[in-house]
Amino acid sequence: MTVLSDRDIRRALETGEIVIDPLDEDYLEEALGPASLDLRLGNEFVVFKTLHKPCIDPTKDAGENTERIVLDEDEEFVINPGELVLGVTHEWIEINSPEITGVLHGRSSLGRLGIQAHVEAGYVDPGWRGRLTLELVNFNPMPVKLRPGMRIVQIVFHRLSSAAERVYPEFSGKYHGDRRPTPSRLHLDFKDGDRRP
């Protein structure tokens, strides 16, 4: 795999191999690094409710354990110590080339405040379309304010050694086309109430 440079990212945006929306030229100048592109935080969050249950069962729809919060542009979201919150990118992402994939990385400036921007969902397959759900965790002993529109993650694009035969969502489309932060859909891996996938 080869990492796309700033020049390659611009070219892929021009040809439509990669779509980032919205993305005006002023923001592109600010967000484009030598080999990555910063993405901003959207205004929707999913928080986990404290329920009187012994645990979360991955064979059941996780949505029942969550609550959705939508902020106005001027509002802030406070993430508490040890808290896991689902956020979403402001930008809609499309990877239209079967030869390109993306990998999310947290921004070091937020990492130095104890904020991890994604726990596991850092890989963006060829064929992906949607806004990316972020798994935000606060490892700081103090609460941290997050603001919609702030640069939250960077995406690094890679060119594969050859075109993928199957692109997302052909092999798995559980999250394809998401526009909001989406709780786990792991329960869809389990068939007819079977505890084994």
VENVENFEN-V880498 format. One record per pair of residues at least 12 apart in sequence whose ideal C-beta (glycine too) atoms are under 10 Angstrom apart, sorted by the first residue. I is the first residue (numbers start at 1). J is the second residue. Records with the same first field share a line. If there is no record, write none. Layout:
I = J + J
This chain:
1 = 99 + 100 + 101 + 103 + 157 + 158 + 159 + 160 + 161
2 = 99 + 157 + 158 + 159 + 160 + 161
3 = 34 + 35 + 36 + 103 + 156 + 157 + 158 + 159
4 = 17 + 18 + 35 + 36 + 37 + 100 + 102 + 156 + 157 + 158 + 159
5 = 33 + 34 + 35 + 36 + 157
6 = 28 + 32 + 33 + 34 + 35 + 36 + 37
7 = 32 + 34 + 35
8 = 35 + 100 + 157 + 159
9 = 28 + 32 + 33 + 34 + 35 + 36 + 37 + 100 + 155 + 156 + 157
10 = 28 + 32 + 37
12 = 95 + 96 + 97 + 99 + 100 + 157 + 159
13 = 28 + 32 + 37
15 = 96 + 97
16 = 94 + 96 + 97
17 = 94 + 95 + 96 + 97 + 98 + 99 + 100 + 126 + 157 + 159
18 = 37 + 93 + 94 + 95 + 96 + 97 + 100 + 102 + 155 + 157
19 = 91 + 92 + 93 + 94 + 95 + 96 + 129
20 = 37 + 39 + 89 + 91 + 92 + 93 + 94 + 155
21 = 90 + 91 + 92 + 93 + 94 + 131
22 = 40 + 90 + 91 + 92
23 = 37 + 39 + 91 + 92
27 = 40 + 91 + 151
30 = 151
31 = 91 + 151 + 154 + 155
32 = 154
33 = 154 + 156
35 = 154 + 156 + 157 + 158
36 = 102 + 103 + 104 + 105 + 107 + 153 + 154 + 155 + 156 + 157
37 = 91 + 93 + 102 + 151 + 153 + 154 + 155 + 156 + 157
38 = 91 + 107 + 150 + 151 + 152 + 153 + 154 + 155
39 = 89 + 90 + 91 + 93 + 102 + 104 + 107 + 117 + 131 + 132 + 134 + 151 + 152 + 153 + 154 + 155
40 = 89 + 90 + 91 + 147 + 148 + 149 + 150 + 151 + 152 + 153
41 = 71 + 77 + 87 + 88 + 89 + 90 + 110 + 117 + 134 + 136 + 146 + 147 + 148 + 149 + 150 + 151 + 152 + 153
42 = 70 + 71 + 87 + 88 + 89 + 90 + 91 + 131 + 132 + 133 + 134 + 148 + 149 + 152 + 179 + 180 + 181
43 = 69 + 70 + 71 + 72 + 73 + 75 + 77 + 87 + 88 + 90 + 147 + 148 + 149
44 = 68 + 69 + 70 + 71 + 77 + 86 + 87 + 88 + 90 + 131 + 133 + 148 + 179 + 180 + 181
45 = 66 + 67 + 68 + 69 + 70 + 71 + 77 + 79 + 85 + 86 + 87 + 88 + 134 + 136 + 146 + 148 + 180 + 181
46 = 62 + 63 + 65 + 66 + 67 + 68 + 69 + 84 + 85 + 86 + 87 + 88 + 133 + 180 + 181 + 182 + 183
47 = 65 + 66 + 67 + 68 + 69 + 77 + 79 + 80 + 83 + 84 + 85 + 86 + 181
48 = 62 + 65 + 66 + 67 + 83 + 84 + 85 + 86 + 183
49 = 64 + 65 + 66 + 67
50 = 65
51 = 64 + 65
53 = 65
56 = 184 + 186
57 = 186 + 187 + 190 + 195
58 = 184 + 186 + 187 + 189 + 190 + 195 + 197
59 = 186 + 187 + 188 + 189 + 190 + 191 + 193 + 194 + 195 + 196 + 197
60 = 186 + 187 + 190 + 193
61 = 183 + 184 + 185 + 186 + 187 + 188
62 = 86 + 182 + 183 + 184 + 185 + 186 + 187
63 = 182 + 183 + 184 + 185 + 187
64 = 183
65 = 183 + 184
66 = 85 + 86 + 181 + 182 + 183 + 184
68 = 86 + 180 + 181 + 183
69 = 85 + 181
70 = 148 + 180
71 = 146 + 147 + 148
72 = 148
73 = 147 + 148 + 149
74 = 147 + 148 + 149
75 = 147 + 148
76 = 145 + 146 + 147 + 148 + 150
77 = 136 + 144 + 145 + 146 + 147 + 148
78 = 138 + 143 + 144 + 145 + 146
79 = 114 + 115 + 136 + 137 + 138 + 140 + 143 + 144 + 145 + 146
80 = 138 + 140 + 142 + 143 + 144
81 = 114 + 137 + 138 + 139 + 140 + 141 + 142 + 143 + 144
82 = 137 + 138 + 139 + 140 + 141
83 = 136 + 137 + 138 + 139 + 143 + 144
84 = 116 + 119 + 135 + 136 + 137 + 138
85 = 134 + 135 + 136 + 137 + 138 + 146 + 181
86 = 121 + 133 + 134 + 135 + 136 + 180 + 181 + 182 + 183 + 184
87 = 117 + 118 + 131 + 132 + 133 + 134 + 135 + 136 + 146 + 148 + 152 + 153 + 181
88 = 130 + 131 + 132 + 133 + 134 + 148 + 152 + 178 + 179 + 180 + 181 + 182
89 = 104 + 130 + 131 + 132 + 133 + 134 + 152 + 153 + 155 + 181
90 = 131 + 148 + 149 + 150 + 151 + 152
91 = 131 + 132 + 155
92 = 129 + 130 + 131 + 132 + 177 + 178 + 179
93 = 124 + 128 + 129 + 130 + 131 + 132 + 155
94 = 124 + 127 + 128 + 129 + 130
95 = 124 + 125 + 126 + 127 + 128 + 129 + 155 + 157 + 167 + 168
96 = 126 + 127 + 128 + 129 + 167
97 = 126 + 127 + 157 + 159 + 160 + 163 + 164 + 167
98 = 125 + 126 + 127 + 160 + 162 + 163 + 164 + 165 + 166 + 167
99 = 126 + 158 + 159 + 160 + 161 + 162 + 163 + 164
100 = 124 + 125 + 126 + 127 + 128 + 157 + 158 + 159 + 160 + 163 + 164
101 = 123 + 124 + 125 + 126 + 127 + 128 + 156 + 157 + 158 + 159 + 160 + 164 + 167 + 168
102 = 122 + 123 + 124 + 125 + 126 + 128 + 132 + 155 + 156 + 157 + 158
103 = 118 + 122 + 123 + 124 + 154 + 155 + 156 + 157 + 158
104 = 117 + 118 + 121 + 122 + 123 + 124 + 132 + 134 + 152 + 153 + 154 + 155 + 156
105 = 117 + 118 + 122 + 153 + 154 + 155 + 156
106 = 118 + 122 + 134 + 136 + 137 + 152 + 153 + 154
107 = 150 + 151 + 152 + 153 + 154
108 = 154
109 = 150 + 151
110 = 136 + 144 + 146 + 150 + 151 + 152 + 153
111 = 139
112 = 140
113 = 138 + 139 + 140 + 142 + 144 + 145 + 146
114 = 137 + 138 + 139 + 140 + 141 + 142 + 144
115 = 136 + 137 + 138 + 139 + 140 + 144 + 146 + 152
116 = 134 + 135 + 136 + 137 + 138 + 139
117 = 134 + 135 + 136 + 137 + 152 + 153 + 154
118 = 132 + 133 + 134 + 135 + 136 + 137 + 152 + 153
119 = 134 + 135 + 136 + 137
120 = 135
121 = 133 + 134 + 135 + 175 + 182 + 184
122 = 134 + 135 + 153 + 155 + 156
124 = 155 + 156 + 157 + 158 + 168
125 = 164 + 166 + 167 + 168 + 169 + 170 + 171 + 172 + 176
126 = 160 + 163 + 164 + 166 + 167 + 168 + 170
127 = 164 + 166 + 167 + 168 + 169 + 170 + 171 + 173 + 176
128 = 167 + 168 + 169 + 175 + 176 + 177 + 178
129 = 168 + 169 + 176 + 177 + 178
130 = 168 + 169 + 175 + 176 + 177 + 178 + 179 + 180 + 182
131 = 175 + 177 + 178 + 179 + 180 + 181 + 182
132 = 152 + 153 + 155 + 175 + 178 + 181 + 182
133 = 175 + 178 + 180 + 181 + 182 + 183 + 184
134 = 152 + 153 + 181
135 = 181 + 184
136 = 152 + 153 + 181
172 = 185 + 188 + 189
174 = 186 + 187 + 188 + 189
